[in-house]
Structures are given as structure tokens and as C-alpha cells.
């Protein structure tokens, strides 16, 4: 299996898994109803900070790659609201845009103007 297919499988699996756990959790309890108990647990807050710093780190890469400020702003909002769901979609889109035969590592570079 080539790198491109492996990355598509990885990020596709992350996307599906995150959609499943998010929908299942939402059907059991709304985020707003869960917040008071969640906010009382220091490990929950530490995990939330960790996740958002990870989202911000990923966004810095996206902002470096994207040339248009509107795209940067849209991806920032999506990443901060949807987290790994948006991040997986972004990587899958970038992999899809690769030319045939282009290595998967090409998505790590800046996009052409």
C-alpha cells in the first residue's frame, strides 16, 4: 500500500470514528448539559487545553499552506469548532488534490499561489 492510500485510510478512519463518537455522545447528552460536571474535573480541563493547543498547532500549518486569508479564516473556525473532524477533512482534501504519482509528502509543503 502506498503512502497516499495509507494516509487516506488513516485520516478517513479518524474522520469516521470522530463522527461516530460525537453523534453517539450527542444523542446521550448535550454538550451544554455535560459542561458543569466536565468543568469541575481538572483533568477534563487539562485535556481540553491540550486538544485546543493541538488544534492551534495544526492550524498554524494550515495557515502556512493556504495562500488566501478567507481560506485561512474558514479553516481556523472549522478546526476550532470541529477539531479532529475538520483536521481529517483538510488532510483528505489535500491528499485528493495531489497529482497522480505525486508523493504524499507533497502535502507538507506550501500550496502554489
C-alpha positions in Angstrom: 0.0 0.0 0.0 1.4 3.4 -1.0 1.8 6.3 1.4 -1.1 8.2 -0.1 -3.5 5.3 0.4 -2.3 4.7 3.9 -2.8 8.3 4.9 -6.3 8.3 3.3 -7.1 5.2 5.2 -5.8 6.7 8.5 -7.5 10.1 8.2 -10.7 8.5 6.8 -10.8 6.2 9.8 -10.2 9.2 12.2 -13.0 11.1 10.5 -15.5 8.2 10.7 -14.5 7.4 14.3 -14.8 11.0 15.4 -18.2 11.4 13.7 -19.5 8.2 15.4 -18.3 9.1 18.9 -19.6 12.7 18.5 -23.0 11.6 17.3 -23.3 8.9 20.0 -22.3 11.3 22.7 -24.7 14.0 21.4 -27.6 11.5 21.4 -26.9 10.6 25.1 -26.3 14.1 26.5 -26.0 17.6 25.1 -22.6 19.3 25.4 -24.2 22.1 27.4 -25.8 19.7 29.9 -22.4 17.9 30.3 -20.4 21.1 30.8 -20.9 21.7 34.6 -19.6 18.2 35.6 -16.9 18.3 33.0 -15.7 21.7 34.1 -15.3 20.5 37.7 -12.8 17.9 36.8 -9.2 19.3 36.5 -8.2 16.5 34.1 -11.1 17.4 31.8 -9.9 21.0 31.6 -6.3 19.9 31.1 -7.4 17.6 28.3 -9.4 20.4 26.7 -6.4 22.8 26.8 -4.2 20.0 25.3 -6.7 19.4 22.5 -7.1 23.1 21.6 -3.3 23.6 21.6 -3.1 20.7 19.2 -5.8 22.3 17.1 -3.9 25.6 17.1 -0.7 23.8 16.1 -2.4 22.1 13.2 -3.9 25.4 12.2 -0.5 27.1 12.0 0.4 24.5 9.4 -2.8 25.1 7.5 -2.3 28.9 7.7 1.2 28.5 6.3 -0.1 26.3 3.5 -3.1 28.3 2.5 -2.5 31.5 0.5 -5.9 33.2 0.8 -6.9 34.8 4.1 -10.6 33.8 3.7 -9.5 30.2 3.5 -7.3 30.6 6.5 -10.1 32.1 8.5 -12.6 29.5 7.4 -10.3 26.6 8.3 -9.5 28.3 11.7 -13.2 28.4 12.5 -13.8 24.8 11.4 -10.8 23.5 13.2 -11.7 25.3 16.5 -15.4 24.2 16.3 -15.0 20.6 14.9 -11.4 19.7 16.0 -10.2 16.4 14.5 -13.2 16.1 12.2 -12.1 19.3 10.4 -8.5 18.3 10.6 -9.1 15.0 9.0 -11.2 16.6 6.2 -8.4 19.0 5.5 -5.8 16.3 5.1 -8.1 14.2 3.0 -8.8 17.2 0.7 -5.0 17.8 0.3 -4.4 14.2 -0.5 -7.1 14.2 -3.1 -5.6 17.3 -4.7 -2.2 15.5 -5.3 -1.4 14.8 -9.0 -1.2 11.2 -10.0 2.2 9.9 -9.0 2.9 12.9 -6.7 4.3 11.7 -3.3 2.1 12.1 -0.2 4.9 14.1 1.3 4.0 16.9 -1.1 1.1 17.9 1.1 3.6 19.0 3.7 4.9 21.9 1.5 3.2 25.2 0.8 0.5 25.3 -1.8 1.3 27.0 -5.1 -0.1 30.5 -5.5 
